[in-house]
Amino acid sequence: MIFLIRLIQNAVSIYSIILVAFALLSWFPNAYESQLGRLVIRLARPVIEPLRKLNLQFAGLDFTVWAALILIQFVGNILTRLVLLL
């Protein structure tokens, strides 16, 4: 059971890093066109795209990645609690 909890925590941590990398790539010109950029986009898109429909842009800032990070942490915590109940 501890293995499963650690697996969930590690997956949440790794995906959070991918989302932060997705946000940071926007600061550099043509970064999304690099091989690393295409990989990050491919990994982050399944979570980012549905959240973009919520229009989380305020005052010229896009809070979609921030909302995705909160969502991923929330889902990870719920999964961890469910595993503990088993």
N, CA, C and O atoms as a Maestro MAE file, in Angstrom:
{
 s_m_m2io_version
 :::
 2.0.0
}

f_m_ct {
 s_m_title
 :::
 protein
 m_atom[344] {
  # First column is atom index #
  i_m_mmod_type
  r_m_x_coord
  r_m_y_coord
  r_m_z_coord
  i_m_residue_number
  s_m_chain_name
  s_m_pdb_residue_name
  s_m_pdb_atom_name
  i_m_atomic_number
  :::
  1 25 0.827 -1.187 0.000 1 A "MET " " N  " 7
  2 3 0.000 0.000 0.000 1 A "MET " " CA " 6
  3 2 0.875 1.257 0.000 1 A "MET " " C  " 6
  4 15 0.546 2.246 -0.655 1 A "MET " " O  " 8
  5 25 1.967 1.215 0.723 2 A "ILE " " N  " 7
  6 3 2.874 2.363 0.759 2 A "ILE " " CA " 6
  7 2 3.465 2.608 -0.629 2 A "ILE " " C  " 6
  8 15 3.678 3.751 -1.032 2 A "ILE " " O  " 8
  9 25 3.724 1.519 -1.352 3 A "PHE " " N  " 7
  10 3 4.237 1.659 -2.715 3 A "PHE " " CA " 6
  11 2 3.259 2.442 -3.589 3 A "PHE " " C  " 6
  12 15 3.669 3.312 -4.356 3 A "PHE " " O  " 8
  13 25 1.974 2.135 -3.473 4 A "LEU " " N  " 7
  14 3 0.964 2.808 -4.277 4 A "LEU " " CA " 6
  15 2 0.847 4.287 -3.913 4 A "LEU " " C  " 6
  16 15 0.680 5.136 -4.788 4 A "LEU " " O  " 8
  17 25 0.934 4.585 -2.637 5 A "ILE " " N  " 7
  18 3 0.885 5.986 -2.192 5 A "ILE " " CA " 6
  19 2 2.091 6.755 -2.731 5 A "ILE " " C  " 6
  20 15 1.944 7.875 -3.220 5 A "ILE " " O  " 8
  21 25 3.270 6.163 -2.644 6 A "ARG " " N  " 7
  22 3 4.480 6.822 -3.163 6 A "ARG " " CA " 6
  23 2 4.402 6.999 -4.680 6 A "ARG " " C  " 6
  24 15 4.863 8.006 -5.218 6 A "ARG " " O  " 8
  25 25 3.820 6.018 -5.362 7 A "LEU " " N  " 7
  26 3 3.655 6.109 -6.809 7 A "LEU " " CA " 6
  27 2 2.749 7.293 -7.167 7 A "LEU " " C  " 6
  28 15 3.052 8.050 -8.089 7 A "LEU " " O  " 8
  29 25 1.659 7.448 -6.451 8 A "ILE " " N  " 7
  30 3 0.743 8.570 -6.693 8 A "ILE " " CA " 6
  31 2 1.450 9.888 -6.419 8 A "ILE " " C  " 6
  32 15 1.356 10.819 -7.218 8 A "ILE " " O  " 8
  33 25 2.155 9.975 -5.299 9 A "GLN " " N  " 7
  34 3 2.857 11.211 -4.950 9 A "GLN " " CA " 6
  35 2 3.930 11.554 -5.976 9 A "GLN " " C  " 6
  36 15 4.077 12.718 -6.348 9 A "GLN " " O  " 8
  37 25 4.669 10.571 -6.430 10 A "ASN " " N  " 7
  38 3 5.717 10.813 -7.433 10 A "ASN " " CA " 6
  39 2 5.112 11.226 -8.771 10 A "ASN " " C  " 6
  40 15 5.644 12.111 -9.442 10 A "ASN " " O  " 8
  41 25 4.011 10.599 -9.166 11 A "ALA " " N  " 7
  42 3 3.357 10.963 -10.418 11 A "ALA " " CA " 6
  43 2 2.849 12.401 -10.360 11 A "ALA " " C  " 6
  44 15 2.975 13.140 -11.336 11 A "ALA " " O  " 8
  45 25 2.282 12.799 -9.238 12 A "VAL " " N  " 7
  46 3 1.797 14.172 -9.071 12 A "VAL " " CA " 6
  47 2 2.969 15.150 -9.130 12 A "VAL " " C  " 6
  48 15 2.864 16.202 -9.761 12 A "VAL " " O  " 8
  49 25 4.066 14.818 -8.489 13 A "SER " " N  " 7
  50 3 5.242 15.692 -8.506 13 A "SER " " CA " 6
  51 2 5.818 15.843 -9.915 13 A "SER " " C  " 6
  52 15 6.138 16.952 -10.343 13 A "SER " " O  " 8
  53 25 5.945 14.743 -10.622 14 A "ILE " " N  " 7
  54 3 6.504 14.785 -11.970 14 A "ILE " " CA " 6
  55 2 5.586 15.571 -12.900 14 A "ILE " " C  " 6
  56 15 6.059 16.381 -13.697 14 A "ILE " " O  " 8
  57 25 4.275 15.339 -12.805 15 A "TYR " " N  " 7
  58 3 3.357 16.067 -13.682 15 A "TYR " " CA " 6
  59 2 3.323 17.547 -13.335 15 A "TYR " " C  " 6
  60 15 3.141 18.382 -14.220 15 A "TYR " " O  " 8
  61 25 3.496 17.886 -12.061 16 A "SER " " N  " 7
  62 3 3.566 19.292 -11.672 16 A "SER " " CA " 6
  63 2 4.782 19.967 -12.293 16 A "SER " " C  " 6
  64 15 4.704 21.115 -12.729 16 A "SER " " O  " 8
  65 25 5.893 19.264 -12.333 17 A "ILE " " N  " 7
  66 3 7.103 19.799 -12.965 17 A "ILE " " CA " 6
  67 2 6.867 20.004 -14.467 17 A "ILE " " C  " 6
  68 15 7.310 21.001 -15.037 17 A "ILE " " O  " 8
  69 25 6.177 19.071 -15.092 18 A "ILE " " N  " 7
  70 3 5.863 19.206 -16.521 18 A "ILE " " CA " 6
  71 2 4.996 20.436 -16.760 18 A "ILE " " C  " 6
  72 15 5.215 21.162 -17.729 18 A "ILE " " O  " 8
  73 25 4.018 20.681 -15.892 19 A "LEU " " N  " 7
  74 3 3.156 21.852 -16.050 19 A "LEU " " CA " 6
  75 2 3.928 23.151 -15.846 19 A "LEU " " C  " 6
  76 15 3.690 24.129 -16.555 19 A "LEU " " O  " 8
  77 25 4.843 23.172 -14.892 20 A "VAL " " N  " 7
  78 3 5.664 24.366 -14.678 20 A "VAL " " CA " 6
  79 2 6.572 24.588 -15.890 20 A "VAL " " C  " 6
  80 15 6.763 25.724 -16.325 20 A "VAL " " O  " 8
  81 25 7.126 23.512 -16.427 21 A "ALA " " N  " 7
  82 3 7.960 23.639 -17.633 21 A "ALA " " CA " 6
  83 2 7.135 24.178 -18.799 21 A "ALA " " C  " 6
  84 15 7.628 24.980 -19.592 21 A "ALA " " O  " 8
  85 25 5.883 23.739 -18.903 22 A "PHE " " N  " 7
  86 3 4.996 24.242 -19.954 22 A "PHE " " CA " 6
  87 2 4.825 25.751 -19.823 22 A "PHE " " C  " 6
  88 15 4.865 26.473 -20.819 22 A "PHE " " O  " 8
  89 25 4.634 26.224 -18.598 23 A "ALA " " N  " 7
  90 3 4.466 27.661 -18.374 23 A "ALA " " CA " 6
  91 2 5.761 28.418 -18.661 23 A "ALA " " C  " 6
  92 15 5.727 29.493 -19.260 23 A "ALA " " O  " 8
  93 25 6.882 27.879 -18.249 24 A "LEU " " N  " 7
  94 3 8.158 28.567 -18.445 24 A "LEU " " CA " 6
  95 2 8.573 28.629 -19.920 24 A "LEU " " C  " 6
  96 15 9.245 29.573 -20.335 24 A "LEU " " O  " 8
  97 25 8.178 27.637 -20.700 25 A "LEU " " N  " 7
  98 3 8.537 27.637 -22.118 25 A "LEU " " CA " 6
  99 2 7.915 28.820 -22.856 25 A "LEU " " C  " 6
  100 15 8.426 29.237 -23.895 25 A "LEU " " O  " 8
  101 25 6.831 29.357 -22.336 26 A "SER " " N  " 7
  102 3 6.191 30.496 -23.007 26 A "SER " " CA " 6
  103 2 7.047 31.759 -22.916 26 A "SER " " C  " 6
  104 15 6.810 32.713 -23.657 26 A "SER " " O  " 8
  105 25 8.020 31.783 -22.037 27 A "TRP " " N  " 7
  106 3 8.882 32.957 -21.875 27 A "TRP " " CA " 6
  107 2 9.974 33.038 -22.932 27 A "TRP " " C  " 6
  108 15 10.572 34.095 -23.132 27 A "TRP " " O  " 8
  109 25 10.234 31.933 -23.603 28 A "PHE " " N  " 7
  110 3 11.340 31.876 -24.552 28 A "PHE " " CA " 6
  111 2 10.807 31.744 -25.978 28 A "PHE " " C  " 6
  112 15 9.942 30.909 -26.241 28 A "PHE " " O  " 8
  113 25 11.313 32.552 -26.884 29 A "PRO " " N  " 7
  114 3 10.837 32.486 -28.276 29 A "PRO " " CA " 6
  115 2 11.148 31.129 -28.904 29 A "PRO " " C  " 6
  116 15 12.249 30.597 -28.758 29 A "PRO " " O  " 8
  117 25 10.181 30.594 -29.589 30 A "ASN " " N  " 7
  118 3 10.302 29.318 -30.309 30 A "ASN " " CA " 6
  119 2 10.637 28.123 -29.427 30 A "ASN " " C  " 6
  120 15 11.085 27.095 -29.935 30 A "ASN " " O  " 8
  121 25 10.432 28.234 -28.128 31 A "ALA " " N  " 7
  122 3 10.733 27.116 -27.231 31 A "ALA " " CA " 6
  123 2 9.765 25.956 -27.444 31 A "ALA " " C  " 6
  124 15 10.137 24.794 -27.281 31 A "ALA " " O  " 8
  125 25 8.528 26.272 -27.806 32 A "TYR " " N  " 7
  126 3 7.556 25.210 -28.057 32 A "TYR " " CA " 6
  127 2 7.868 24.431 -29.327 32 A "TYR " " C  " 6
  128 15 7.347 23.333 -29.523 32 A "TYR " " O  " 8
  129 25 8.706 24.982 -30.184 33 A "GLU " " N  " 7
  130 3 9.060 24.317 -31.436 33 A "GLU " " CA " 6
  131 2 10.223 23.347 -31.263 33 A "GLU " " C  " 6
  132 15 10.511 22.566 -32.170 33 A "GLU " " O  " 8
  133 25 10.890 23.384 -30.125 34 A "SER " " N  " 7
  134 3 12.009 22.466 -29.895 34 A "SER " " CA " 6
  135 2 11.480 21.072 -29.586 34 A "SER " " C  " 6
  136 15 10.284 20.888 -29.360 34 A "SER " " O  " 8
  137 25 12.366 20.110 -29.579 35 A "GLN " " N  " 7
  138 3 11.971 18.734 -29.294 35 A "GLN " " CA " 6
  139 2 11.437 18.616 -27.866 35 A "GLN " " C  " 6
  140 15 10.438 17.937 -27.630 35 A "GLN " " O  " 8
  141 25 12.098 19.272 -26.921 36 A "LEU " " N  " 7
  142 3 11.628 19.266 -25.537 36 A "LEU " " CA " 6
  143 2 10.273 19.965 -25.423 36 A "LEU " " C  " 6
  144 15 9.387 19.500 -24.706 36 A "LEU " " O  " 8
  145 25 10.119 21.063 -26.123 37 A "GLY " " N  " 7
  146 3 8.868 21.802 -26.092 37 A "GLY " " CA " 6
  147 2 7.705 20.985 -26.623 37 A "GLY " " C  " 6
  148 15 6.613 21.014 -26.057 37 A "GLY " " O  " 8
  149 25 7.934 20.254 -27.709 38 A "ARG " " N  " 7
  150 3 6.871 19.413 -28.269 38 A "ARG " " CA " 6
  151 2 6.501 18.286 -27.307 38 A "ARG " " C  " 6
  152 15 5.329 17.924 -27.200 38 A "ARG " " O  " 8
  153 25 7.493 17.728 -26.607 39 A "LEU " " N  " 7
  154 3 7.219 16.681 -25.626 39 A "LEU " " CA " 6
  155 2 6.402 17.229 -24.459 39 A "LEU " " C  " 6
  156 15 5.434 16.601 -24.028 39 A "LEU " " O  " 8
  157 25 6.785 18.387 -23.951 40 A "VAL " " N  " 7
  158 3 6.066 18.996 -22.835 40 A "VAL " " CA " 6
  159 2 4.633 19.328 -23.241 40 A "VAL " " C  " 6
  160 15 3.699 19.105 -22.470 40 A "VAL " " O  " 8
  161 25 4.459 19.853 -24.434 41 A "ILE " " N  " 7
  162 3 3.106 20.164 -24.916 41 A "ILE " " CA " 6
  163 2 2.265 18.895 -25.008 41 A "ILE " " C  " 6
  164 15 1.106 18.879 -24.593 41 A "ILE " " O  " 8
  165 25 2.849 17.839 -25.550 42 A "ARG " " N  " 7
  166 3 2.120 16.580 -25.698 42 A "ARG " " CA " 6
  167 2 1.697 16.019 -24.341 42 A "ARG " " C  " 6
  168 15 0.624 15.427 -24.224 42 A "ARG " " O  " 8
  169 25 2.530 16.200 -23.320 43 A "LEU " " N  " 7
  170 3 2.210 15.681 -21.989 43 A "LEU " " CA " 6
  171 2 1.244 16.588 -21.221 43 A "LEU " " C  " 6
  172 15 0.417 16.095 -20.454 43 A "LEU " " O  " 8
  173 25 1.338 17.886 -21.417 44 A "ALA " " N  " 7
  174 3 0.526 18.823 -20.651 44 A "ALA " " CA " 6
  175 2 -0.843 19.078 -21.270 44 A "ALA " " C  " 6
  176 15 -1.785 19.424 -20.558 44 A "ALA " " O  " 8
  177 25 -0.966 18.915 -22.560 45 A "ARG " " N  " 7
  178 3 -2.204 19.256 -23.269 45 A "ARG " " CA " 6
  179 2 -3.461 18.566 -22.721 45 A "ARG " " C  " 6
  180 15 -4.499 19.225 -22.650 45 A "ARG " " O  " 8
  181 25 -3.439 17.278 -22.326 46 A "PRO " " N  " 7
  182 3 -4.681 16.652 -21.844 46 A "PRO " " CA " 6
  183 2 -5.302 17.352 -20.630 46 A "PRO " " C  " 6
  184 15 -6.515 17.277 -20.432 46 A "PRO " " O  " 8
  185 25 -4.507 18.011 -19.839 47 A "VAL " " N  " 7
  186 3 -5.045 18.723 -18.672 47 A "VAL " " CA " 6
  187 2 -5.289 20.192 -18.995 47 A "VAL " " C  " 6
  188 15 -6.273 20.771 -18.534 47 A "VAL " " O  " 8
  189 25 -4.419 20.791 -19.767 48 A "ILE " " N  " 7
  190 3 -4.507 22.223 -20.057 48 A "ILE " " CA " 6
  191 2 -5.699 22.554 -20.949 48 A "ILE " " C  " 6
  192 15 -6.420 23.514 -20.679 48 A "ILE " " O  " 8
  193 25 -5.916 21.776 -22.002 49 A "GLU " " N  " 7
  194 3 -6.956 22.116 -22.984 49 A "GLU " " CA " 6
  195 2 -8.355 22.202 -22.388 49 A "GLU " " C  " 6
  196 15 -9.054 23.174 -22.675 49 A "GLU " " O  " 8
  197 25 -8.813 21.240 -21.570 50 A "PRO " " N  " 7
  198 3 -10.161 21.396 -20.991 50 A "PRO " " CA " 6
  199 2 -10.271 22.614 -20.071 50 A "PRO " " C  " 6
  200 15 -11.333 23.231 -19.985 50 A "PRO " " O  " 8
  201 25 -9.185 22.961 -19.389 51 A "LEU " " N  " 7
  202 3 -9.217 24.117 -18.490 51 A "LEU " " CA " 6
  203 2 -9.208 25.434 -19.265 51 A "LEU " " C  " 6
  204 15 -9.680 26.450 -18.754 51 A "LEU " " O  " 8
  205 25 -8.686 25.433 -20.477 52 A "ARG " " N  " 7
  206 3 -8.689 26.657 -21.300 52 A "ARG " " CA " 6
  207 2 -10.115 27.094 -21.628 52 A "ARG " " C  " 6
  208 15 -10.362 28.277 -21.862 52 A "ARG " " O  " 8
  209 25 -11.046 26.153 -21.648 53 A "LYS " " N  " 7
  210 3 -12.441 26.482 -21.936 53 A "LYS " " CA " 6
  211 2 -13.082 27.286 -20.809 53 A "LYS " " C  " 6
  212 15 -14.124 27.910 -21.009 53 A "LYS " " O  " 8
  213 25 -12.462 27.275 -19.616 54 A "LEU " " N  " 7
  214 3 -12.985 28.037 -18.487 54 A "LEU " " CA " 6
  215 2 -12.626 29.516 -18.561 54 A "LEU " " C  " 6
  216 15 -13.115 30.316 -17.762 54 A "LEU " " O  " 8
  217 25 -11.770 29.884 -19.522 55 A "ASN " " N  " 7
  218 3 -11.337 31.269 -19.713 55 A "ASN " " CA " 6
  219 2 -10.765 31.854 -18.416 55 A "ASN " " C  " 6
  220 15 -11.347 32.761 -17.822 55 A "ASN " " O  " 8
  221 25 -9.642 31.332 -18.001 56 A "LEU " " N  " 7
  222 3 -8.986 31.740 -16.761 56 A "LEU " " CA " 6
  223 2 -7.941 32.827 -17.005 56 A "LEU " " C  " 6
  224 15 -6.884 32.832 -16.375 56 A "LEU " " O  " 8
  225 25 -8.240 33.738 -17.915 57 A "GLN " " N  " 7
  226 3 -7.327 34.835 -18.212 57 A "GLN " " CA " 6
  227 2 -7.878 36.118 -17.618 57 A "GLN " " C  " 6
  228 15 -9.002 36.529 -17.905 57 A "GLN " " O  " 8
  229 25 -7.049 36.744 -16.775 58 A "PHE " " N  " 7
  230 3 -7.438 37.988 -16.128 58 A "PHE " " CA " 6
  231 2 -6.295 38.988 -16.258 58 A "PHE " " C  " 6
  232 15 -5.142 38.659 -15.979 58 A "PHE " " O  " 8
  233 25 -6.606 40.176 -16.669 59 A "ALA " " N  " 7
  234 3 -5.635 41.274 -16.777 59 A "ALA " " CA " 6
  235 2 -4.413 40.868 -17.600 59 A "ALA " " C  " 6
  236 15 -3.289 41.252 -17.274 59 A "ALA " " O  " 8
  237 25 -4.625 40.103 -18.647 60 A "GLY " " N  " 7
  238 3 -3.532 39.715 -19.520 60 A "GLY " " CA " 6
  239 2 -2.709 38.541 -19.017 60 A "GLY " " C  " 6
  240 15 -1.730 38.163 -19.661 60 A "GLY " " O  " 8
  241 25 -3.075 37.959 -17.891 61 A "LEU " " N  " 7
  242 3 -2.355 36.807 -17.345 61 A "LEU " " CA " 6
  243 2 -3.216 35.558 -17.482 61 A "LEU " " C  " 6
  244 15 -4.430 35.604 -17.282 61 A "LEU " " O  " 8
  245 25 -2.580 34.446 -17.823 62 A "ASP " " N  " 7
  246 3 -3.296 33.186 -17.978 62 A "ASP " " CA " 6
  247 2 -3.048 32.322 -16.743 62 A "ASP " " C  " 6
  248 15 -1.913 31.938 -16.458 62 A "ASP " " O  " 8
  249 25 -4.106 32.026 -16.028 63 A "PHE " " N  " 7
  250 3 -4.010 31.236 -14.803 63 A "PHE " " CA " 6
  251 2 -4.374 29.769 -15.024 63 A "PHE " " C  " 6
  252 15 -4.646 29.045 -14.066 63 A "PHE " " O  " 8
  253 25 -4.380 29.333 -16.270 64 A "THR " " N  " 7
  254 3 -4.753 27.958 -16.582 64 A "THR " " CA " 6
  255 2 -3.775 26.958 -15.978 64 A "THR " " C  " 6
  256 15 -4.196 25.950 -15.410 64 A "THR " " O  " 8
  257 25 -2.492 27.219 -16.090 65 A "VAL " " N  " 7
  258 3 -1.491 26.294 -15.545 65 A "VAL " " CA " 6
  259 2 -1.593 26.255 -14.026 65 A "VAL " " C  " 6
  260 15 -1.459 25.193 -13.419 65 A "VAL " " O  " 8
  261 25 -1.828 27.400 -13.418 66 A "TRP " " N  " 7
  262 3 -1.984 27.453 -11.963 66 A "TRP " " CA " 6
  263 2 -3.188 26.610 -11.529 66 A "TRP " " C  " 6
  264 15 -3.104 25.862 -10.555 66 A "TRP " " O  " 8
  265 25 -4.300 26.730 -12.248 67 A "ALA " " N  " 7
  266 3 -5.492 25.938 -11.939 67 A "ALA " " CA " 6
  267 2 -5.219 24.454 -12.159 67 A "ALA " " C  " 6
  268 15 -5.700 23.617 -11.394 67 A "ALA " " O  " 8
  269 25 -4.457 24.121 -13.191 68 A "ALA " " N  " 7
  270 3 -4.109 22.722 -13.454 68 A "ALA " " CA " 6
  271 2 -3.249 22.151 -12.329 68 A "ALA " " C  " 6
  272 15 -3.427 21.000 -11.929 68 A "ALA " " O  " 8
  273 25 -2.326 22.950 -11.823 69 A "LEU " " N  " 7
  274 3 -1.493 22.492 -10.701 69 A "LEU " " CA " 6
  275 2 -2.347 22.208 -9.467 69 A "LEU " " C  " 6
  276 15 -2.154 21.197 -8.792 69 A "LEU " " O  " 8
  277 25 -3.277 23.092 -9.180 70 A "ILE " " N  " 7
  278 3 -4.164 22.884 -8.030 70 A "ILE " " CA " 6
  279 2 -5.016 21.637 -8.234 70 A "ILE " " C  " 6
  280 15 -5.201 20.848 -7.308 70 A "ILE " " O  " 8
  281 25 -5.532 21.461 -9.448 71 A "LEU " " N  " 7
  282 3 -6.358 20.298 -9.757 71 A "LEU " " CA " 6
  283 2 -5.576 18.996 -9.605 71 A "LEU " " C  " 6
  284 15 -6.079 18.033 -9.025 71 A "LEU " " O  " 8
  285 25 -4.361 18.963 -10.119 72 A "ILE " " N  " 7
  286 3 -3.529 17.761 -10.032 72 A "ILE " " CA " 6
  287 2 -3.216 17.433 -8.567 72 A "ILE " " C  " 6
  288 15 -3.274 16.271 -8.167 72 A "ILE " " O  " 8
  289 25 -2.888 18.448 -7.772 73 A "GLN " " N  " 7
  290 3 -2.618 18.224 -6.348 73 A "GLN " " CA " 6
  291 2 -3.872 17.689 -5.639 73 A "GLN " " C  " 6
  292 15 -3.787 16.780 -4.813 73 A "GLN " " O  " 8
  293 25 -5.024 18.261 -5.969 74 A "PHE " " N  " 7
  294 3 -6.280 17.848 -5.358 74 A "PHE " " CA " 6
  295 2 -6.604 16.388 -5.685 74 A "PHE " " C  " 6
  296 15 -6.951 15.609 -4.798 74 A "PHE " " O  " 8
  297 25 -6.488 16.029 -6.953 75 A "VAL " " N  " 7
  298 3 -6.759 14.649 -7.372 75 A "VAL " " CA " 6
  299 2 -5.759 13.686 -6.725 75 A "VAL " " C  " 6
  300 15 -6.137 12.590 -6.310 75 A "VAL " " O  " 8
  301 25 -4.499 14.083 -6.636 76 A "GLY " " N  " 7
  302 3 -3.499 13.242 -5.976 76 A "GLY " " CA " 6
  303 2 -3.815 13.021 -4.513 76 A "GLY " " C  " 6
  304 15 -3.653 11.911 -4.005 76 A "GLY " " O  " 8
  305 25 -4.265 14.063 -3.823 77 A "ASN " " N  " 7
  306 3 -4.635 13.919 -2.413 77 A "ASN " " CA " 6
  307 2 -5.840 13.005 -2.243 77 A "ASN " " C  " 6
  308 15 -5.870 12.184 -1.326 77 A "ASN " " O  " 8
  309 25 -6.821 13.137 -3.106 78 A "ILE " " N  " 7
  310 3 -8.000 12.272 -3.014 78 A "ILE " " CA " 6
  311 2 -7.625 10.812 -3.279 78 A "ILE " " C  " 6
  312 15 -8.080 9.917 -2.567 78 A "ILE " " O  " 8
  313 25 -6.806 10.570 -4.290 79 A "LEU " " N  " 7
  314 3 -6.372 9.199 -4.576 79 A "LEU " " CA " 6
  315 2 -5.582 8.604 -3.410 79 A "LEU " " C  " 6
  316 15 -5.745 7.431 -3.074 79 A "LEU " " O  " 8
  317 25 -4.735 9.415 -2.805 80 A "THR " " N  " 7
  318 3 -3.964 8.939 -1.656 80 A "THR " " CA " 6
  319 2 -4.894 8.575 -0.502 80 A "THR " " C  " 6
  320 15 -4.710 7.540 0.138 80 A "THR " " O  " 8
  321 25 -5.882 9.409 -0.234 81 A "ARG " " N  " 7
  322 3 -6.842 9.112 0.840 81 A "ARG " " CA " 6
  323 2 -7.659 7.865 0.535 81 A "ARG " " C  " 6
  324 15 -7.960 7.088 1.441 81 A "ARG " " O  " 8
  325 25 -8.024 7.662 -0.732 82 A "LEU " " N  " 7
  326 3 -8.768 6.458 -1.089 82 A "LEU " " CA " 6
  327 2 -7.932 5.199 -0.883 82 A "LEU " " C  " 6
  328 15 -8.444 4.175 -0.433 82 A "LEU " " O  " 8
  329 25 -6.642 5.279 -1.216 83 A "VAL " " N  " 7
  330 3 -5.764 4.143 -0.999 83 A "VAL " " CA " 6
  331 2 -5.631 3.849 0.493 83 A "VAL " " C  " 6
  332 15 -5.573 2.687 0.894 83 A "VAL " " O  " 8
  333 25 -5.584 4.888 1.309 84 A "LEU " " N  " 7
  334 3 -5.468 4.680 2.754 84 A "LEU " " CA " 6
  335 2 -6.718 4.018 3.335 84 A "LEU " " C  " 6
  336 15 -6.637 3.307 4.337 84 A "LEU " " O  " 8
  337 25 -7.865 4.248 2.711 85 A "LEU " " N  " 7
  338 3 -9.105 3.644 3.201 85 A "LEU " " CA " 6
  339 2 -9.215 2.166 2.865 85 A "LEU " " C  " 6
  340 15 -10.007 1.450 3.478 85 A "LEU " " O  " 8
  341 25 -8.436 1.703 1.905 86 A "LEU " " N  " 7
  342 3 -8.506 0.293 1.508 86 A "LEU " " CA " 6
  343 2 -7.906 -0.621 2.517 86 A "LEU " " C  " 6
  344 15 -7.893 -1.836 2.319 86 A "LEU " " O  " 8
  :::
 }
 m_bond[343] {
  # First column is bond index #
  i_m_from
  i_m_to
  i_m_order
  :::
  1 1 2 1
  2 2 3 1
  3 3 4 2
  4 3 5 1
  5 5 6 1
  6 6 7 1
  7 7 8 2
  8 7 9 1
  9 9 10 1
  10 10 11 1
  11 11 12 2
  12 11 13 1
  13 13 14 1
  14 14 15 1
  15 15 16 2
  16 15 17 1
  17 17 18 1
  18 18 19 1
  19 19 20 2
  20 19 21 1
  21 21 22 1
  22 22 23 1
  23 23 24 2
  24 23 25 1
  25 25 26 1
  26 26 27 1
  27 27 28 2
  28 27 29 1
  29 29 30 1
  30 30 31 1
  31 31 32 2
  32 31 33 1
  33 33 34 1
  34 34 35 1
  35 35 36 2
  36 35 37 1
  37 37 38 1
  38 38 39 1
  39 39 40 2
  40 39 41 1
  41 41 42 1
  42 42 43 1
  43 43 44 2
  44 43 45 1
  45 45 46 1
  46 46 47 1
  47 47 48 2
  48 47 49 1
  49 49 50 1
  50 50 51 1
  51 51 52 2
  52 51 53 1
  53 53 54 1
  54 54 55 1
  55 55 56 2
  56 55 57 1
  57 57 58 1
  58 58 59 1
  59 59 60 2
  60 59 61 1
  61 61 62 1
  62 62 63 1
  63 63 64 2
  64 63 65 1
  65 65 66 1
  66 66 67 1
  67 67 68 2
  68 67 69 1
  69 69 70 1
  70 70 71 1
  71 71 72 2
  72 71 73 1
  73 73 74 1
  74 74 75 1
  75 75 76 2
  76 75 77 1
  77 77 78 1
  78 78 79 1
  79 79 80 2
  80 79 81 1
  81 81 82 1
  82 82 83 1
  83 83 84 2
  84 83 85 1
  85 85 86 1
  86 86 87 1
  87 87 88 2
  88 87 89 1
  89 89 90 1
  90 90 91 1
  91 91 92 2
  92 91 93 1
  93 93 94 1
  94 94 95 1
  95 95 96 2
  96 95 97 1
  97 97 98 1
  98 98 99 1
  99 99 100 2
  100 99 101 1
  101 101 102 1
  102 102 103 1
  103 103 104 2
  104 103 105 1
  105 105 106 1
  106 106 107 1
  107 107 108 2
  108 107 109 1
  109 109 110 1
  110 110 111 1
  111 111 112 2
  112 111 113 1
  113 113 114 1
  114 114 115 1
  115 115 116 2
  116 115 117 1
  117 117 118 1
  118 118 119 1
  119 119 120 2
  120 119 121 1
  121 121 122 1
  122 122 123 1
  123 123 124 2
  124 123 125 1
  125 125 126 1
  126 126 127 1
  127 127 128 2
  128 127 129 1
  129 129 130 1
  130 130 131 1
  131 131 132 2
  132 131 133 1
  133 133 134 1
  134 134 135 1
  135 135 136 2
  136 135 137 1
  137 137 138 1
  138 138 139 1
  139 139 140 2
  140 139 141 1
  141 141 142 1
  142 142 143 1
  143 143 144 2
  144 143 145 1
  145 145 146 1
  146 146 147 1
  147 147 148 2
  148 147 149 1
  149 149 150 1
  150 150 151 1
  151 151 152 2
  152 151 153 1
  153 153 154 1
  154 154 155 1
  155 155 156 2
  156 155 157 1
  157 157 158 1
  158 158 159 1
  159 159 160 2
  160 159 161 1
  161 161 162 1
  162 162 163 1
  163 163 164 2
  164 163 165 1
  165 165 166 1
  166 166 167 1
  167 167 168 2
  168 167 169 1
  169 169 170 1
  170 170 171 1
  171 171 172 2
  172 171 173 1
  173 173 174 1
  174 174 175 1
  175 175 176 2
  176 175 177 1
  177 177 178 1
  178 178 179 1
  179 179 180 2
  180 179 181 1
  181 181 182 1
  182 182 183 1
  183 183 184 2
  184 183 185 1
  185 185 186 1
  186 186 187 1
  187 187 188 2
  188 187 189 1
  189 189 190 1
  190 190 191 1
  191 191 192 2
  192 191 193 1
  193 193 194 1
  194 194 195 1
  195 195 196 2
  196 195 197 1
  197 197 198 1
  198 198 199 1
  199 199 200 2
  200 199 201 1
  201 201 202 1
  202 202 203 1
  203 203 204 2
  204 203 205 1
  205 205 206 1
  206 206 207 1
  207 207 208 2
  208 207 209 1
  209 209 210 1
  210 210 211 1
  211 211 212 2
  212 211 213 1
  213 213 214 1
  214 214 215 1
  215 215 216 2
  216 215 217 1
  217 217 218 1
  218 218 219 1
  219 219 220 2
  220 219 221 1
  221 221 222 1
  222 222 223 1
  223 223 224 2
  224 223 225 1
  225 225 226 1
  226 226 227 1
  227 227 228 2
  228 227 229 1
  229 229 230 1
  230 230 231 1
  231 231 232 2
  232 231 233 1
  233 233 234 1
  234 234 235 1
  235 235 236 2
  236 235 237 1
  237 237 238 1
  238 238 239 1
  239 239 240 2
  240 239 241 1
  241 241 242 1
  242 242 243 1
  243 243 244 2
  244 243 245 1
  245 245 246 1
  246 246 247 1
  247 247 248 2
  248 247 249 1
  249 249 250 1
  250 250 251 1
  251 251 252 2
  252 251 253 1
  253 253 254 1
  254 254 255 1
  255 255 256 2
  256 255 257 1
  257 257 258 1
  258 258 259 1
  259 259 260 2
  260 259 261 1
  261 261 262 1
  262 262 263 1
  263 263 264 2
  264 263 265 1
  265 265 266 1
  266 266 267 1
  267 267 268 2
  268 267 269 1
  269 269 270 1
  270 270 271 1
  271 271 272 2
  272 271 273 1
  273 273 274 1
  274 274 275 1
  275 275 276 2
  276 275 277 1
  277 277 278 1
  278 278 279 1
  279 279 280 2
  280 279 281 1
  281 281 282 1
  282 282 283 1
  283 283 284 2
  284 283 285 1
  285 285 286 1
  286 286 287 1
  287 287 288 2
  288 287 289 1
  289 289 290 1
  290 290 291 1
  291 291 292 2
  292 291 293 1
  293 293 294 1
  294 294 295 1
  295 295 296 2
  296 295 297 1
  297 297 298 1
  298 298 299 1
  299 299 300 2
  300 299 301 1
  301 301 302 1
  302 302 303 1
  303 303 304 2
  304 303 305 1
  305 305 306 1
  306 306 307 1
  307 307 308 2
  308 307 309 1
  309 309 310 1
  310 310 311 1
  311 311 312 2
  312 311 313 1
  313 313 314 1
  314 314 315 1
  315 315 316 2
  316 315 317 1
  317 317 318 1
  318 318 319 1
  319 319 320 2
  320 319 321 1
  321 321 322 1
  322 322 323 1
  323 323 324 2
  324 323 325 1
  325 325 326 1
  326 326 327 1
  327 327 328 2
  328 327 329 1
  329 329 330 1
  330 330 331 1
  331 331 332 2
  332 331 333 1
  333 333 334 1
  334 334 335 1
  335 335 336 2
  336 335 337 1
  337 337 338 1
  338 338 339 1
  339 339 340 2
  340 339 341 1
  341 341 342 1
  342 342 343 1
  343 343 344 2
  :::
 }
}
